[in-house]
């Protein structure tokens, strides 16, 4: 019961911390971590009893799936070089640097244990980075870089981690075998992700109902992750592949308005709740980790400071030349990719490299023993060092990132975004006009109705971006918008009075509540369509 009560506290806090964070200017993941740490210090709060091997399968699939909804295959294809440099190459470099330092400073850790530590602290958390950066008004290309890095670095890091853990447990290591495992993991993950996404699309068409379709999307990420892991593939990459396929133009029904709105709302809620729980767990686990490493504090603290410094400095040392090279190639070859425009944006990307859920889950999942039954070498040290990295990068960098963004004056290029929006609005209006011409070729429309439809076809785009209309049309559009606002306001009052009357009838004797609910549903649908 105590564990259940703690879960409810985290769920409630996940919701409350969003407006609190907006008002005080701090990221909700950071606030949830601080709250979890504060709860862990209270004597009456129980220690969480969640098996480490369940954390990744329960937390990562919905978070990865939700994050992937905001990107596309095209973005990944266009940004393959930045993603490779940050999500693959940088993970390897960080793992090697951390492993070298940890192996030198922590007695008894061993090379395999040091590599496992390096792998689990190497990947920045995709949820923390995009949640924090997305609320700071950064240029969209920077958020795209962080999304791409965050979604792919877990794949590389988790595979390295499993190879290192296997080497530590068995006492053997083979480079060709490890490289083959990495390739096989990726191939299996992509195959599973695509197959499951295709099957999901077929099942969605069979279900038809938006509620059932949305419920299916909740199950799909977990199925993709577990199936890939069972087949020796990367669960994270499988979920990412599934999500990208389902959000692609081929799998999306453009006319499924209700399903899209319901799905977006549902996944916004899931993302908020799961993110809050995940980062709250990080804070709650702090107490356990501190107790575990209490007897080694004096020996481990210098090593922890060194590992944190390596993680932070290596990222900057890698990003500065990598960003410079990307900018040079971008200018010379006119490539269509998202890259930092200057050193200030590179510094913001550097400071956005916060560690989080994956690092904590991997640290907690380190086995207790090796094959012979002896304790896993340096497990307590790995836990302590990993949590030091997570706390420092997540809390300190998360709290100071807004200040750094303001100091460097990095902000979104709203003019460019409006230009893209204007072009797309114009395309939408032309598509509507073209469809109207096709209808007029096969149907005899009354002249008055045809004039109204021509105007409404153009209004499709003008409502999105009034700039596409000429001055006379723009004035007419603005006048039309004001009339529509008045109409909607008055109509809203009328529908509100009708809804209140229906709700009042629900409590009257002789009135069937089910009938009232049907009437309310019709009023709600009417309000939604004409609101």
VMD Tcl script that draws the C-alpha trace (Angstrom):
set ca {
  {0.00 0.00 0.00}
  {2.87 2.38 0.79}
  {4.40 1.76 -2.63}
  {1.04 2.47 -4.30}
  {0.61 5.69 -2.32}
  {4.10 6.78 -3.40}
  {3.19 6.10 -7.04}
  {0.08 8.28 -6.70}
  {2.18 11.08 -5.21}
  {4.54 10.93 -8.19}
  {1.64 10.91 -10.66}
  {0.02 13.92 -9.00}
  {3.34 15.74 -8.85}
  {3.97 15.02 -12.55}
  {0.84 17.00 -13.41}
  {1.37 19.80 -10.89}
  {5.03 20.40 -11.77}
  {4.21 21.39 -15.36}
  {2.45 24.69 -14.49}
  {4.82 25.21 -11.55}
  {7.80 24.86 -13.86}
  {6.24 27.26 -16.38}
  {5.69 29.88 -13.70}
  {9.11 29.75 -12.09}
  {11.00 29.04 -15.30}
  {12.42 25.62 -14.36}
  {12.11 22.35 -16.32}
  {9.59 19.82 -14.92}
  {12.08 16.88 -15.14}
  {14.51 18.77 -12.91}
  {11.74 19.66 -10.45}
  {10.58 16.03 -10.31}
  {14.14 14.87 -9.62}
  {14.47 17.38 -6.79}
  {11.08 16.33 -5.41}
  {12.07 12.66 -5.53}
  {15.31 13.44 -3.70}
  {13.40 15.39 -1.05}
  {10.90 12.55 -0.59}
  {13.75 10.06 -0.22}
  {15.03 12.02 2.80}
  {11.73 11.72 4.69}
  {11.80 8.82 7.19}
  {8.21 7.73 6.54}
  {8.65 7.45 2.75}
  {9.38 3.81 1.80}
  {12.24 2.76 -0.44}
  {10.95 1.89 -3.88}
  {10.84 -1.80 -4.64}
  {11.00 -1.97 -8.45}
  {13.26 -4.65 -9.98}
  {15.96 -2.87 -12.05}
  {15.35 -5.09 -15.07}
  {11.80 -3.72 -15.30}
  {12.74 -0.02 -15.36}
  {13.91 0.16 -18.99}
  {11.02 -1.90 -20.47}
  {8.41 0.05 -18.49}
  {9.77 3.58 -18.93}
  {11.71 3.84 -22.18}
  {9.15 2.52 -24.74}
  {6.43 5.14 -24.10}
  {8.98 7.96 -23.75}
  {10.77 7.05 -27.01}
  {7.45 6.58 -28.82}
  {6.13 9.94 -27.65}
  {9.37 11.76 -28.53}
  {9.46 10.20 -32.02}
  {6.05 11.70 -32.83}
  {7.73 15.09 -33.27}
  {10.20 14.02 -35.93}
  {10.27 12.07 -39.21}
  {12.34 9.77 -41.41}
  {13.23 12.75 -43.58}
  {14.76 14.60 -40.67}
  {16.88 11.60 -39.75}
  {17.97 11.11 -43.36}
  {18.88 14.78 -43.73}
  {20.71 14.84 -40.40}
  {22.51 11.51 -40.68}
  {25.96 13.07 -40.38}
  {25.25 15.19 -37.24}
  {23.40 12.25 -35.70}
  {26.29 9.88 -36.44}
  {28.84 12.28 -34.97}
  {26.81 12.85 -31.80}
  {24.83 9.65 -31.28}
  {27.42 7.11 -32.34}
  {30.92 8.56 -32.47}
  {30.52 10.74 -29.36}
  {29.09 7.84 -27.36}
  {32.14 5.72 -28.21}
  {34.55 8.56 -27.37}
  {32.81 9.34 -24.06}
  {32.68 5.66 -23.11}
  {36.41 5.24 -23.78}
  {37.39 8.40 -21.87}
  {35.22 7.60 -18.82}
  {36.42 3.98 -18.80}
  {40.08 5.06 -18.84}
  {39.61 7.51 -15.95}
  {37.42 5.18 -13.86}
  {39.75 2.21 -14.34}
  {42.69 4.32 -13.17}
  {40.96 5.88 -10.13}
  {38.67 3.12 -8.80}
  {40.53 0.06 -7.48}
  {39.00 -3.31 -8.32}
  {36.62 -1.95 -10.95}
  {38.28 -3.71 -13.87}
  {38.27 -2.81 -17.55}
  {34.88 -4.36 -18.31}
  {33.22 -2.65 -15.35}
  {34.82 0.66 -16.34}
  {33.52 0.29 -19.91}
  {30.04 -0.51 -18.58}
  {30.17 2.66 -16.47}
  {31.33 4.67 -19.48}
  {28.56 3.28 -21.67}
  {25.77 3.97 -19.21}
  {26.80 7.60 -18.55}
  {27.65 8.36 -22.20}
  {24.14 8.98 -23.65}
  {22.35 12.25 -22.83}
  {18.73 11.67 -21.95}
  {16.42 12.37 -24.95}
  {13.44 13.27 -22.76}
  {15.31 15.63 -20.45}
  {17.12 17.39 -23.29}
  {14.09 17.93 -25.52}
  {11.73 18.77 -22.63}
  {14.11 21.39 -21.27}
  {15.25 22.76 -24.64}
  {11.77 22.74 -26.15}
  {10.47 25.23 -23.58}
  {13.30 27.75 -24.07}
  {12.35 29.03 -27.51}
  {15.44 27.57 -29.17}
  {15.79 27.36 -32.96}
  {13.95 24.31 -34.26}
  {17.14 22.93 -35.82}
  {18.80 22.72 -32.37}
  {15.82 20.87 -30.93}
  {15.94 18.53 -33.96}
  {19.63 17.82 -33.32}
  {18.95 17.04 -29.66}
  {15.99 14.82 -30.60}
  {18.04 12.90 -33.15}
  {20.98 12.51 -30.79}
  {18.78 11.50 -27.87}
  {16.80 8.92 -29.81}
  {19.82 7.19 -31.34}
  {22.50 7.48 -28.64}
  {20.62 5.10 -26.34}
  {20.82 2.43 -29.05}
  {24.62 2.70 -29.23}
  {25.18 3.06 -25.49}
  {22.88 0.23 -24.41}
  {24.52 -2.16 -26.89}
  {27.99 -1.21 -25.60}
  {26.73 -1.64 -22.04}
  {25.45 -5.18 -22.70}
  {28.75 -6.16 -24.34}
  {30.74 -4.83 -21.35}
  {28.45 -6.50 -18.80}
  {28.70 -9.82 -20.65}
  {32.50 -9.53 -20.66}
  {32.55 -8.80 -16.93}
  {30.17 -11.66 -16.09}
  {31.82 -14.31 -18.28}
  {35.39 -13.04 -18.11}
  {35.80 -13.27 -21.91}
  {35.63 -10.69 -24.69}
  {35.85 -10.92 -28.49}
  {35.98 -7.80 -30.64}
  {34.60 -9.49 -33.80}
  {31.82 -11.04 -31.73}
  {30.98 -7.66 -30.16}
  {30.94 -5.93 -33.56}
  {28.71 -8.67 -34.97}
  {26.38 -8.34 -32.01}
  {26.11 -4.58 -32.60}
  {25.22 -5.06 -36.28}
  {22.80 -7.91 -35.57}
  {21.12 -5.88 -32.84}
  {20.43 -3.05 -35.29}
  {19.21 -5.27 -38.13}
  {16.85 -7.24 -35.88}
  {15.51 -4.05 -34.30}
  {14.71 -2.41 -37.64}
  {13.08 -5.60 -38.96}
  {10.94 -6.01 -35.83}
  {10.02 -2.32 -35.79}
  {8.93 -2.26 -39.43}
  {7.02 -5.54 -39.24}
  {5.15 -4.53 -36.11}
  {4.39 -1.07 -37.50}
  {2.97 -2.57 -40.72}
  {0.84 -5.00 -38.71}
  {-0.33 -2.19 -36.44}
  {-1.45 -0.14 -39.44}
  {-3.54 -3.07 -40.67}
  {-5.10 -3.66 -37.24}
  {-5.91 0.05 -36.88}
  {-7.79 -0.05 -40.16}
  {-9.76 -3.04 -38.86}
  {-10.56 -1.39 -35.50}
  {-11.83 1.84 -37.04}
  {-12.83 3.42 -33.71}
  {-10.50 6.23 -32.52}
  {-10.66 5.07 -28.90}
  {-9.59 1.52 -29.77}
  {-6.86 2.78 -32.12}
  {-5.43 5.03 -29.41}
  {-5.48 2.14 -26.94}
  {-3.57 0.02 -29.45}
  {-0.84 2.65 -29.77}
  {-0.24 2.36 -26.02}
  {0.51 -1.36 -26.36}
  {2.61 -1.16 -29.52}
  {5.78 0.45 -28.03}
  {6.00 -2.18 -25.29}
  {5.40 -5.01 -27.76}
  {8.07 -3.65 -30.10}
  {10.61 -3.25 -27.29}
  {10.07 -6.66 -25.70}
  {9.93 -8.57 -29.00}
  {13.17 -7.00 -30.24}
  {14.94 -7.70 -26.95}
  {13.79 -11.33 -26.99}
  {15.25 -11.68 -30.50}
  {18.61 -10.17 -29.40}
  {17.84 -6.81 -31.01}
  {17.82 -3.25 -29.71}
  {14.48 -2.52 -28.07}
  {15.01 1.24 -28.26}
  {15.75 1.17 -32.00}
  {12.75 -1.10 -32.60}
  {10.40 1.32 -30.81}
  {11.91 4.24 -32.71}
  {11.46 2.45 -36.04}
  {7.85 1.57 -35.22}
  {7.02 5.12 -34.17}
  {8.62 6.73 -37.22}
  {6.81 4.38 -39.62}
  {3.43 4.96 -37.96}
  {3.90 8.74 -38.05}
  {5.03 8.75 -41.70}
  {2.85 9.97 -44.53}
  {2.27 6.43 -45.82}
  {0.79 5.24 -42.53}
  {-1.22 8.34 -41.62}
  {-4.82 8.77 -42.73}
  {-5.11 12.49 -43.47}
  {-8.90 12.39 -42.99}
  {-8.79 10.68 -39.58}
  {-9.28 13.94 -37.69}
  {-10.83 12.44 -34.57}
  {-8.21 9.71 -34.28}
  {-5.34 12.17 -34.68}
  {-6.70 14.62 -32.10}
  {-7.48 11.82 -29.64}
  {-4.06 10.23 -30.14}
  {-2.16 13.50 -29.72}
  {-4.04 14.33 -26.53}
  {-3.59 10.83 -25.14}
  {0.15 10.72 -25.82}
  {0.66 14.19 -24.34}
  {-0.87 12.87 -21.12}
  {1.20 9.66 -21.19}
  {4.38 11.61 -21.89}
  {3.75 13.96 -18.96}
  {2.96 11.20 -16.47}
  {5.71 8.75 -17.47}
  {8.33 11.52 -17.63}
  {7.35 12.68 -14.14}
  {7.49 9.17 -12.69}
  {10.83 8.42 -14.37}
  {12.58 11.49 -13.03}
  {10.89 11.17 -9.66}
  {12.36 7.67 -9.43}
  {15.81 9.11 -10.09}
  {15.47 11.30 -7.02}
  {14.01 8.49 -4.91}
  {16.86 6.13 -5.81}
  {19.37 8.67 -4.53}
  {18.82 7.52 -0.96}
  {19.56 3.90 -1.86}
  {22.69 4.82 -3.79}
  {24.02 7.03 -1.01}
  {23.47 4.24 1.51}
  {25.19 1.77 -0.80}
  {28.30 3.87 -1.21}
  {28.36 5.38 2.29}
  {31.45 3.46 3.40}
  {33.38 4.41 0.25}
  {32.50 8.10 0.05}
  {35.96 9.43 0.75}
  {37.51 7.14 -1.87}
  {34.82 7.55 -4.51}
  {34.18 11.31 -4.34}
  {37.40 12.33 -6.18}
  {36.68 9.68 -8.82}
  {33.09 10.95 -9.14}
  {34.28 14.51 -9.70}
  {36.76 13.29 -12.30}
  {34.14 11.23 -14.16}
  {31.67 14.14 -14.18}
  {34.41 16.44 -15.51}
  {35.30 13.95 -18.25}
  {31.66 13.55 -19.33}
  {31.17 17.32 -19.57}
  {34.54 18.28 -21.05}
  {34.68 15.49 -23.64}
  {31.29 16.55 -24.99}
  {32.49 20.13 -25.49}
  {35.86 19.06 -26.89}
  {34.09 16.84 -29.43}
  {31.24 19.20 -30.37}
  {33.32 22.29 -31.15}
  {35.40 20.76 -33.99}
  {32.51 18.54 -35.13}
  {30.18 21.54 -35.43}
  {32.89 23.56 -37.22}
  {33.43 20.72 -39.71}
  {29.67 20.35 -40.25}
  {29.35 24.09 -40.93}
  {32.23 23.99 -43.44}
  {30.72 21.05 -45.32}
  {27.30 22.66 -45.15}
  {28.58 25.83 -46.84}
  {30.65 24.00 -49.46}
  {28.06 21.39 -50.47}
  {24.82 23.23 -49.61}
  {23.53 20.25 -47.64}
  {20.02 20.18 -46.21}
  {20.70 19.33 -42.58}
  {20.16 20.81 -39.12}
  {23.45 22.08 -37.71}
  {24.45 24.79 -35.22}
  {24.79 28.14 -36.98}
  {27.57 29.46 -34.71}
  {29.64 28.70 -31.62}
  {26.91 30.01 -29.28}
  {24.44 27.42 -30.52}
  {27.13 24.73 -30.18}
  {27.63 25.73 -26.54}
  {23.88 25.44 -25.91}
  {23.86 21.92 -27.42}
  {26.85 21.05 -25.22}
  {25.15 22.20 -22.03}
  {21.95 20.37 -23.01}
  {23.70 17.00 -22.61}
  {21.88 15.98 -19.43}
  {21.90 12.35 -18.32}
  {18.75 10.76 -16.98}
  {16.46 7.75 -17.11}
  {18.54 5.36 -19.24}
  {21.70 5.96 -17.19}
  {19.90 5.28 -13.91}
  {18.12 2.18 -15.20}
  {21.34 0.70 -16.63}
  {23.26 1.41 -13.42}
  {20.60 -0.29 -11.31}
  {20.52 -3.25 -13.72}
  {24.21 -4.10 -13.21}
  {24.23 -7.77 -12.02}
  {24.98 -8.55 -8.39}
  {27.29 -11.46 -9.23}
  {29.39 -12.88 -12.05}
  {29.34 -16.46 -13.40}
  {31.38 -17.97 -10.60}
  {29.12 -16.50 -7.91}
  {31.56 -13.76 -6.85}
  {30.23 -10.21 -6.45}
  {30.24 -8.10 -9.60}
  {33.48 -6.09 -9.46}
  {32.88 -2.50 -8.38}
  {29.08 -2.58 -8.60}
  {28.61 -0.16 -5.68}
  {31.16 2.19 -7.22}
  {29.40 2.07 -10.59}
  {26.09 2.98 -8.94}
  {27.60 5.85 -6.99}
  {29.56 7.31 -9.91}
  {26.61 6.98 -12.30}
  {24.24 8.80 -9.96}
  {26.76 11.58 -9.40}
  {26.91 12.13 -13.16}
  {23.10 12.08 -13.49}
  {22.48 14.46 -10.58}
  {25.14 16.98 -11.60}
  {24.24 17.05 -15.29}
  {20.48 16.86 -14.84}
  {20.01 19.20 -11.90}
  {22.90 21.66 -12.31}
  {22.86 21.86 -16.11}
  {19.06 21.73 -16.23}
  {18.74 24.62 -13.79}
  {21.38 26.77 -15.50}
  {20.49 26.06 -19.15}
  {17.77 28.78 -19.30}
  {20.28 31.31 -17.94}
  {22.89 30.22 -20.49}
  {20.41 30.52 -23.37}
  {19.53 34.06 -22.31}
  {23.20 34.98 -21.82}
  {24.17 33.77 -25.30}
  {20.99 35.22 -26.85}
  {20.12 32.05 -28.71}
  {16.52 32.19 -29.89}
  {14.29 30.75 -32.57}
  {14.23 32.25 -36.06}
  {10.53 33.07 -36.03}
  {10.70 34.82 -39.42}
  {11.97 31.65 -41.10}
  {9.33 29.53 -39.35}
  {6.58 31.93 -40.47}
  {7.92 31.75 -44.02}
  {7.69 27.95 -44.03}
  {4.21 28.14 -42.49}
  {3.14 30.64 -45.18}
  {4.40 28.41 -48.00}
  {2.58 25.38 -46.58}
  {-0.62 27.39 -46.08}
  {-0.42 28.47 -49.73}
  {0.00 24.84 -50.82}
  {-3.04 23.85 -48.74}
  {-5.14 26.61 -50.30}
  {-4.08 25.64 -53.84}
  {-4.90 21.99 -53.11}
  {-8.38 23.00 -51.93}
  {-8.93 25.17 -55.04}
  {-7.75 22.36 -57.32}
  {-10.15 19.91 -55.68}
  {-12.99 22.41 -56.13}
  {-12.22 22.66 -59.87}
  {-12.31 18.86 -60.14}
  {-15.71 18.76 -58.43}
  {-17.07 21.52 -60.71}
  {-16.07 19.47 -63.76}
  {-18.39 16.62 -62.76}
  {-21.09 18.49 -60.80}
  {-23.29 21.44 -61.68}
  {-22.93 23.78 -58.69}
  {-25.27 26.77 -58.24}
  {-23.48 30.06 -58.94}
  {-23.95 31.43 -55.42}
  {-22.69 28.19 -53.87}
  {-19.71 28.12 -56.22}
  {-18.69 31.65 -55.17}
  {-18.93 30.73 -51.51}
  {-16.86 27.58 -52.05}
  {-14.16 29.49 -53.97}
  {-13.87 31.91 -51.09}
  {-13.77 29.13 -48.53}
  {-11.18 27.21 -50.49}
  {-8.88 30.21 -50.27}
  {-9.81 30.74 -46.61}
  {-8.39 27.28 -45.85}
  {-4.90 28.73 -46.26}
  {-5.68 32.26 -45.11}
  {-6.85 31.01 -41.72}
  {-3.48 29.30 -41.24}
  {-1.42 32.23 -42.50}
  {-3.25 35.51 -43.26}
  {-0.09 36.76 -45.02}
  {-0.87 34.72 -48.15}
  {-3.82 36.97 -48.98}
  {-3.45 40.33 -50.72}
  {-4.23 43.54 -48.81}
  {-7.91 43.62 -49.79}
  {-8.40 39.93 -49.07}
  {-6.47 40.26 -45.82}
  {-8.75 43.05 -44.61}
  {-11.76 41.01 -45.64}
  {-10.30 37.95 -43.89}
  {-9.68 39.89 -40.69}
  {-13.24 41.23 -40.78}
  {-14.52 37.71 -41.38}
  {-12.44 36.42 -38.45}
  {-13.97 39.04 -36.14}
  {-17.49 38.10 -37.27}
  {-16.72 34.43 -36.72}
  {-15.36 35.16 -33.23}
  {-18.61 36.90 -32.33}
  {-20.64 34.07 -33.84}
  {-18.66 31.42 -31.97}
  {-18.85 33.35 -28.70}
  {-22.63 33.72 -28.84}
  {-23.10 30.18 -30.16}
  {-20.88 28.95 -27.32}
  {-23.16 30.65 -24.80}
  {-26.22 29.00 -26.37}
  {-24.59 25.55 -26.32}
  {-23.42 26.10 -22.75}
  {-26.99 26.83 -21.66}
  {-28.14 23.65 -23.41}
  {-25.42 21.56 -21.73}
  {-26.27 22.95 -18.28}
  {-29.92 22.07 -18.81}
  {-28.99 18.50 -19.82}
  {-26.72 18.11 -16.77}
  {-29.48 19.40 -14.49}
  {-31.90 16.85 -15.98}
  {-29.52 14.04 -15.03}
  {-30.47 14.44 -11.39}
  {-34.22 14.48 -11.97}
  {-36.39 11.46 -11.24}
  {-37.69 9.58 -14.24}
  {-34.80 10.67 -16.48}
  {-32.52 7.89 -17.71}
  {-28.86 8.96 -17.18}
  {-27.86 7.04 -20.31}
  {-30.23 9.15 -22.39}
  {-28.79 12.31 -20.83}
  {-25.27 11.13 -21.64}
  {-26.23 10.58 -25.29}
  {-27.68 14.09 -25.49}
  {-24.58 15.54 -23.83}
  {-22.36 13.67 -26.26}
  {-24.23 15.17 -29.22}
  {-23.97 18.64 -27.69}
  {-20.25 18.14 -27.02}
  {-19.61 17.01 -30.60}
  {-21.58 19.98 -31.93}
  {-19.61 22.33 -29.64}
  {-16.32 20.80 -30.79}
  {-17.12 21.06 -34.50}
  {-18.42 24.61 -34.35}
  {-16.34 25.94 -31.48}
}
mol new
graphics top color blue
foreach p $ca { graphics top sphere $p radius 0.5 }
foreach p [lrange $ca 0 end-1] q [lrange $ca 1 end] { graphics top cylinder $p $q radius 0.2 }
display resetview
